[in-house]
């Protein structure tokens, strides 16, 4: 368990502008369109990872390097790339071609010598600003130092001549990503030299931060007829509705399965992201997957999630972040006394929002205080904006809640102070169980998110039974 990618002249001008702006253009007939991804940060991120004495060093913002060295690990280097095919390519699009192009900056060896590069898919999330030989994001390690890899997706020979282009065919992989075959529709890659060790294997490539767009790592995707690229992610303000709900292991107060009732409520309220507690997963039956499938059938949207068992096992009770938004990366962390945190990194109108779900100890305030400190320390490894939700098992005024208030704003309390907190007549204080123990928090440094509403819902049926012994809480944030 871890701890913690018209005329000839007129067409050329349009194509050049597209490459600079990172937008899709009509390159011929209306039957085929080309999407060019090379804008740093929004469309492509990258970094080099290095072994040996540099295994804990992050090289973000520098040139990209590959080098093969088996005898001296200090010289071994690999390149990580991630392209945003999640937001710029429609789900299920037919991919006519997808081509990755790198531009050589320099290299060793006799003039014109080449080295074989291999491109493999990275099956887990990583952040360019965090990634090292050992760490992939935050405080989470690679399962295998040097990067976790899946299947090989492309290969090419890299010249040592400055300005030379290295072109790789990624059509099959991007098609699979578009089809939803992986846990994300982002294209995440690791590039390495797998030939024999040699000083002459050293190659430098221009990175995404280069000021000349034509030299940056570029993924050029041609969509087949009928596939239209979506508009770029909006940079204007939007909202994100966060639902926090402990679903009591899948059973209502009547002792019957509550999954369909949970789905009914979610469909009726249309949250964007959900923090589930006490949600069960086994090899034979997975509540997260069942709920995601039912939501897809009911809403027409693809719902994805990240689940972690509370003590790190592969099955049982756990926490889950589920959303129809774009998940950039996932992570998880184990707290003390068999408790855990699930995290999903979301793209909300072009703004990164890290959402966490946790469930603290139900027995002792002192234990919860320790867990809160662990939670805050771990989540601080991730950039703003940060939203933390969960069943904290502590009510306002307890030591653990006061500890959270040092660094986070309580969504319900903020909404109440603004006059936009809503409950129901039998529960004017917004209690989520016997008192208020379920929370949605935003870190105090999350300046781009603002509470616009909070609501605790009455889910009792005609018999007075609820689908869970916890009331659902939704906090809505404006995201700028």
Legacy VTK file of the C-alpha trace (Angstrom):
# vtk DataFile Version 3.0
C-alpha trace
ASCII
DATASET POLYDATA
POINTS 480 float
0.000 0.000 0.000
1.334 3.359 -0.980
1.919 5.906 1.743
2.225 8.083 1.540
-0.020 13.972 -21.316
-8.288 26.942 -48.227
-5.187 27.943 -49.937
-1.905 26.419 -48.949
-0.722 29.691 -47.388
-3.992 30.300 -45.564
-4.091 26.750 -44.252
-0.490 27.034 -43.045
-1.257 30.223 -41.142
-4.303 28.684 -39.497
-2.391 25.563 -38.610
0.459 27.596 -37.113
-1.959 29.600 -34.983
-3.548 26.396 -33.801
-0.209 25.016 -32.761
0.521 28.184 -30.834
-2.894 28.390 -29.201
-3.417 24.691 -28.724
-6.857 24.608 -30.375
-8.469 22.271 -32.874
-8.687 23.364 -36.524
-10.414 22.137 -39.648
-7.456 20.923 -41.709
-9.292 19.669 -44.785
-12.797 18.415 -45.270
-15.323 18.616 -42.477
-14.830 14.869 -42.084
-11.493 15.169 -40.293
-10.247 17.607 -37.696
-6.861 17.987 -36.084
-6.201 18.751 -32.431
-2.727 19.967 -31.481
-1.731 19.709 -27.815
1.432 21.532 -26.764
0.448 24.328 -24.387
2.416 24.043 -21.110
0.397 23.375 -17.993
-3.038 23.185 -19.577
-2.348 20.650 -22.353
0.999 19.046 -21.591
3.151 18.631 -18.503
6.545 16.955 -18.340
9.679 16.383 -16.327
12.817 14.245 -16.165
13.448 11.749 -13.383
16.977 10.700 -12.456
18.319 7.783 -10.465
21.099 7.400 -7.918
22.051 10.416 -5.855
19.394 12.447 -7.692
16.502 10.080 -6.908
14.809 12.699 -4.722
15.422 15.676 -7.044
12.636 17.188 -9.143
13.727 18.592 -12.530
10.488 20.287 -13.622
11.053 23.246 -15.967
14.376 21.958 -17.277
15.149 20.147 -20.536
13.906 16.594 -20.937
16.592 13.934 -20.905
16.959 10.239 -21.609
20.153 8.326 -20.874
20.931 4.671 -20.359
23.300 3.742 -17.543
23.109 0.407 -15.778
26.451 0.435 -13.969
26.245 3.963 -12.521
22.674 4.862 -11.487
23.567 8.542 -11.125
23.484 8.845 -14.942
20.218 6.993 -15.620
17.441 9.388 -16.735
13.901 9.021 -18.059
11.234 11.432 -19.297
7.630 11.706 -18.096
4.900 13.296 -20.255
1.174 13.846 -19.735
-1.232 15.185 -22.379
-4.779 16.356 -21.638
-6.730 14.112 -23.991
-9.464 14.108 -21.325
-10.634 17.679 -22.007
-9.540 18.209 -25.609
-10.693 14.908 -27.134
-14.337 13.821 -26.784
-14.986 10.527 -25.040
-15.456 7.732 -27.557
-14.017 9.749 -30.447
-12.632 7.797 -33.381
-8.922 8.531 -33.696
-7.573 8.524 -37.257
-4.048 9.164 -36.008
-2.161 10.385 -32.955
1.463 11.419 -33.300
3.892 12.407 -30.567
6.750 14.663 -31.657
9.844 15.527 -29.612
12.533 17.949 -30.736
16.180 17.138 -30.017
18.141 19.897 -28.314
21.471 18.084 -28.113
23.042 14.653 -27.866
26.329 12.807 -27.594
28.028 10.435 -30.034
29.252 10.718 -33.608
27.274 13.096 -35.839
23.916 11.616 -36.806
24.104 8.684 -34.420
20.748 7.462 -33.102
19.500 5.741 -29.975
16.363 3.611 -29.580
13.649 5.068 -27.374
10.751 3.161 -25.926
7.447 4.771 -24.920
5.379 3.027 -22.242
2.040 3.924 -20.692
2.064 5.128 -17.092
-0.965 3.630 -15.290
-0.944 5.984 -12.278
-1.111 9.733 -11.783
1.951 11.920 -11.379
2.631 15.652 -11.102
5.471 17.341 -12.973
6.202 19.597 -10.023
6.551 16.634 -7.648
7.826 13.665 -9.644
11.242 12.191 -8.925
12.784 8.749 -9.382
11.043 7.725 -6.156
8.016 10.030 -5.785
5.156 10.361 -8.294
3.047 13.022 -6.540
2.849 14.597 -3.114
4.310 12.089 -0.702
3.198 9.029 -2.722
5.931 6.768 -4.002
6.094 4.928 -7.285
5.428 1.243 -6.700
8.675 0.691 -8.620
11.418 3.351 -8.408
11.920 4.965 -11.781
8.219 5.060 -12.607
5.326 2.618 -12.762
4.764 1.372 -16.300
2.256 -0.727 -18.199
2.500 -1.806 -21.857
4.850 -0.381 -24.484
2.905 1.893 -26.835
5.513 3.224 -29.282
9.199 3.303 -30.188
11.502 5.441 -32.325
15.169 6.236 -32.928
16.417 9.552 -31.538
19.161 11.386 -33.438
21.758 13.521 -31.699
21.397 16.320 -34.257
20.008 19.517 -32.782
16.560 20.293 -34.164
15.890 16.745 -35.319
12.353 15.479 -34.772
11.538 12.227 -33.051
8.110 11.046 -34.173
6.124 8.276 -32.493
2.758 6.750 -33.382
0.369 6.757 -30.407
-2.845 6.117 -32.343
-3.713 2.846 -30.633
-3.110 4.177 -27.134
-5.041 7.426 -27.626
-7.926 5.440 -29.103
-8.019 3.224 -26.035
-7.891 6.293 -23.787
-10.765 7.847 -25.742
-12.730 4.625 -25.377
-12.286 4.699 -21.585
-10.174 1.544 -21.388
-7.967 3.021 -18.657
-8.701 4.671 -15.316
-8.284 8.091 -16.975
-8.559 9.550 -20.476
-5.341 11.509 -20.017
-2.360 10.239 -21.993
0.462 9.521 -19.511
3.821 8.363 -20.844
7.330 7.412 -19.778
10.116 7.524 -22.373
13.392 5.705 -21.848
16.426 4.375 -23.706
16.509 0.606 -23.299
19.611 -0.225 -25.346
23.021 -1.030 -23.920
24.699 1.341 -21.533
26.695 4.124 -23.177
27.666 7.707 -22.472
26.611 8.383 -26.078
23.016 7.486 -25.184
22.560 10.955 -23.694
19.774 12.932 -25.427
18.239 16.280 -24.511
14.796 17.313 -25.749
13.008 20.635 -25.500
10.407 20.669 -22.724
6.846 21.998 -22.651
8.111 25.192 -21.006
10.160 26.154 -24.092
9.167 29.573 -25.479
9.027 28.248 -29.070
5.849 26.195 -29.468
7.145 24.212 -32.449
9.927 22.745 -30.285
7.726 21.607 -27.410
6.568 18.021 -26.976
3.469 17.909 -29.181
0.653 15.420 -29.506
-1.143 15.858 -32.851
-4.457 14.020 -33.056
-6.544 13.654 -36.218
-10.176 12.862 -35.467
-12.050 10.650 -37.899
-15.282 11.827 -39.519
-18.087 12.482 -37.076
-15.843 13.283 -34.124
-15.787 16.935 -33.124
-13.327 18.245 -30.525
-14.959 19.845 -27.497
-14.333 23.497 -26.745
-11.278 24.167 -24.565
-11.975 24.081 -20.818
-13.581 27.329 -19.696
-11.488 29.801 -17.756
-14.557 31.636 -16.448
-16.120 30.955 -13.102
-18.260 27.881 -12.548
-19.581 25.849 -9.652
-18.800 22.542 -8.037
-21.386 20.765 -5.870
-19.756 18.501 -3.307
-21.884 15.780 -1.704
-20.699 14.241 1.563
-22.509 11.042 2.557
-21.822 8.114 4.833
-24.022 5.419 3.239
-23.848 2.977 6.156
-22.289 0.046 4.305
-25.112 -0.012 1.779
-28.078 -0.457 4.119
-30.915 1.874 5.066
-32.521 2.326 8.467
-35.042 -0.313 7.382
-32.250 -2.888 7.072
-32.667 -3.133 3.295
-30.157 -2.339 0.551
-29.993 1.397 -0.019
-28.007 1.507 -3.261
-30.950 2.354 -5.543
-32.175 4.972 -3.038
-28.677 6.466 -2.877
-28.594 6.652 -6.676
-32.090 8.198 -6.758
-30.965 10.954 -4.397
-27.767 11.650 -6.343
-29.676 11.896 -9.621
-32.216 14.257 -8.054
-29.548 16.617 -6.663
-26.928 16.366 -9.447
-23.720 16.828 -7.436
-20.441 17.078 -9.305
-18.309 15.140 -6.852
-19.205 12.782 -4.011
-17.355 11.817 -0.859
-18.653 8.413 0.237
-17.925 6.811 3.606
-18.701 3.253 4.650
-18.867 2.176 1.022
-18.060 -1.501 0.495
-15.964 -3.215 -2.136
-15.325 -6.928 -2.605
-14.070 -9.054 -5.480
-17.603 -10.327 -6.020
-19.437 -7.031 -5.527
-18.277 -3.422 -5.641
-20.632 -0.712 -4.405
-18.538 2.070 -5.998
-18.722 0.363 -9.389
-22.422 -0.470 -9.032
-23.238 3.141 -8.157
-21.020 4.512 -10.954
-22.689 2.212 -13.500
-26.190 3.139 -12.330
-25.343 6.849 -12.423
-23.998 6.519 -15.945
-27.219 4.824 -17.038
-29.372 7.452 -15.314
-27.396 10.634 -16.122
-25.677 9.823 -19.398
-22.389 10.910 -17.831
-19.353 8.766 -17.136
-18.659 8.542 -13.411
-15.232 7.525 -12.193
-13.913 7.106 -8.682
-11.054 6.350 -6.347
-11.693 4.022 -3.406
-9.388 3.044 -0.550
-10.136 0.504 2.158
-9.891 2.036 5.615
-6.870 -0.026 6.692
-5.292 -0.500 3.265
-6.707 -3.913 2.377
-8.029 -4.770 -1.079
-11.609 -5.252 0.064
-14.031 -4.200 2.785
-15.254 -0.824 4.032
-13.629 2.308 2.719
-13.729 5.898 1.538
-14.400 6.994 -2.032
-14.267 10.105 -4.196
-16.645 9.746 -7.177
-17.233 12.317 -9.911
-18.384 12.967 -13.468
-15.643 15.593 -13.812
-12.206 14.969 -15.237
-9.890 13.107 -12.865
-6.305 14.127 -13.511
-4.734 11.959 -10.822
-5.637 9.813 -7.817
-3.937 9.111 -4.533
-4.606 7.711 -1.078
-3.088 7.660 2.375
-3.397 5.622 5.548
-4.069 7.373 8.833
-3.439 5.780 12.209
-5.881 3.330 13.820
-7.249 1.805 10.598
-8.476 4.944 8.864
-7.718 6.226 5.372
-8.050 9.090 2.875
-8.953 8.909 -0.831
-7.978 11.774 -3.136
-8.890 12.751 -6.701
-7.371 15.662 -8.592
-10.135 17.288 -10.666
-10.265 19.802 -13.481
-13.053 22.296 -12.791
-13.380 24.870 -15.592
-9.648 24.753 -16.144
-8.901 25.043 -12.408
-7.275 22.169 -10.539
-9.199 21.149 -7.410
-7.914 18.377 -5.150
-10.786 16.601 -3.364
-10.234 14.332 -0.368
-12.586 11.910 1.410
-11.979 10.492 4.880
-13.721 8.874 7.851
-12.216 9.416 11.277
-12.272 7.172 14.332
-15.637 6.803 16.081
-14.352 6.071 19.574
-11.936 8.689 20.900
-11.535 12.419 20.378
-7.804 12.102 21.062
-7.472 9.605 18.225
-9.407 11.860 15.882
-7.178 14.792 16.825
-4.124 12.764 15.819
-5.813 11.733 12.574
-6.758 15.338 11.756
-3.123 16.382 12.131
-2.056 13.523 9.855
-4.762 14.401 7.324
-3.835 18.069 7.193
-0.109 17.358 6.957
-0.590 14.897 4.080
-3.122 16.978 2.140
-0.795 19.979 2.389
1.473 18.159 -0.067
-1.078 18.994 -2.762
-1.623 22.338 -4.407
-4.585 24.607 -3.922
-7.465 24.399 -4.412
-8.156 21.727 -1.715
-11.549 20.461 -0.536
-11.710 17.878 2.263
-14.933 16.019 3.053
-15.879 13.195 5.342
-17.477 11.749 8.426
-15.287 13.272 11.142
-17.256 11.735 14.037
-16.647 14.962 15.950
-19.044 17.844 16.517
-18.300 21.587 16.547
-16.292 22.601 19.582
-14.321 19.369 19.919
-10.532 19.437 19.838
-10.347 17.724 16.454
-12.790 20.140 14.803
-11.019 23.125 16.352
-7.775 21.743 14.912
-9.318 21.595 11.430
-10.549 25.169 11.794
-6.960 26.393 12.135
-6.321 25.676 8.447
-9.744 25.031 6.874
-13.155 26.662 6.553
-16.241 24.634 7.481
-18.577 24.819 4.445
-21.799 24.606 6.471
-20.683 27.241 8.972
-19.595 29.605 6.196
-22.926 29.147 4.416
-24.814 29.761 7.654
-22.921 32.997 8.246
-23.962 34.117 4.749
-27.572 33.085 5.220
-27.366 30.400 2.522
-27.431 27.275 4.732
-30.576 25.182 4.330
-31.804 22.260 6.404
-35.408 21.255 7.256
-37.894 22.036 10.000
-37.144 18.955 12.089
-33.420 19.623 11.832
-32.730 23.383 11.768
-29.125 22.967 12.929
-28.150 20.854 9.947
-27.242 17.765 11.953
-26.049 14.890 9.822
-26.543 12.198 12.456
-27.341 12.835 16.111
-25.340 16.017 15.763
-23.237 17.607 13.031
-20.373 15.216 12.342
-20.156 15.236 8.515
-18.243 18.102 6.945
-17.088 19.652 3.697
-14.032 21.816 4.244
-12.039 24.135 1.974
-8.462 24.968 2.881
-7.952 28.591 3.874
-5.522 28.988 0.989
-8.200 27.941 -1.536
-8.840 31.505 -2.675
-10.481 30.470 -5.963
-13.409 28.644 -4.303
-16.251 30.422 -2.517
-19.206 28.871 -0.701
-22.538 29.802 -2.313
-24.855 27.326 -0.588
-24.968 24.401 1.818
-27.826 22.021 2.432
-28.569 19.087 4.712
-31.359 16.955 3.294
-34.365 15.187 4.767
-34.297 11.740 3.147
-36.993 10.073 5.264
-39.567 8.030 3.370
-43.267 7.708 4.213
-42.338 5.347 7.032
-39.841 7.777 8.479
-36.887 5.625 7.409
-33.781 7.079 5.805
-31.568 5.312 3.228
-28.689 5.781 5.694
-28.283 6.708 9.335
-26.475 9.843 8.092
-28.111 12.800 6.344
-26.453 13.843 3.087
-24.717 17.234 3.019
-24.086 19.238 -0.155
-21.850 22.305 -0.206
-21.743 24.310 -3.440
-18.683 26.343 -4.322
-18.129 28.999 -6.975
-14.838 28.265 -8.737
-12.975 31.129 -10.393
LINES 2 481
4 0 1 2 3
475 5 6 7 8 9 10 11 12 13 14 15 16 17 18 19 20 21 22 23 24 25 26 27 28 29 30 31 32 33 34 35 36 37 38 39 40 41 42 43 44 45 46 47 48 49 50 51 52 53 54 55 56 57 58 59 60 61 62 63 64 65 66 67 68 69 70 71 72 73 74 75 76 77 78 79 80 81 82 83 84 85 86 87 88 89 90 91 92 93 94 95 96 97 98 99 100 101 102 103 104 105 106 107 108 109 110 111 112 113 114 115 116 117 118 119 120 121 122 123 124 125 126 127 128 129 130 131 132 133 134 135 136 137 138 139 140 141 142 143 144 145 146 147 148 149 150 151 152 153 154 155 156 157 158 159 160 161 162 163 164 165 166 167 168 169 170 171 172 173 174 175 176 177 178 179 180 181 182 183 184 185 186 187 188 189 190 191 192 193 194 195 196 197 198 199 200 201 202 203 204 205 206 207 208 209 210 211 212 213 214 215 216 217 218 219 220 221 222 223 224 225 226 227 228 229 230 231 232 233 234 235 236 237 238 239 240 241 242 243 244 245 246 247 248 249 250 251 252 253 254 255 256 257 258 259 260 261 262 263 264 265 266 267 268 269 270 271 272 273 274 275 276 277 278 279 280 281 282 283 284 285 286 287 288 289 290 291 292 293 294 295 296 297 298 299 300 301 302 303 304 305 306 307 308 309 310 311 312 313 314 315 316 317 318 319 320 321 322 323 324 325 326 327 328 329 330 331 332 333 334 335 336 337 338 339 340 341 342 343 344 345 346 347 348 349 350 351 352 353 354 355 356 357 358 359 360 361 362 363 364 365 366 367 368 369 370 371 372 373 374 375 376 377 378 379 380 381 382 383 384 385 386 387 388 389 390 391 392 393 394 395 396 397 398 399 400 401 402 403 404 405 406 407 408 409 410 411 412 413 414 415 416 417 418 419 420 421 422 423 424 425 426 427 428 429 430 431 432 433 434 435 436 437 438 439 440 441 442 443 444 445 446 447 448 449 450 451 452 453 454 455 456 457 458 459 460 461 462 463 464 465 466 467 468 469 470 471 472 473 474 475 476 477 478 479
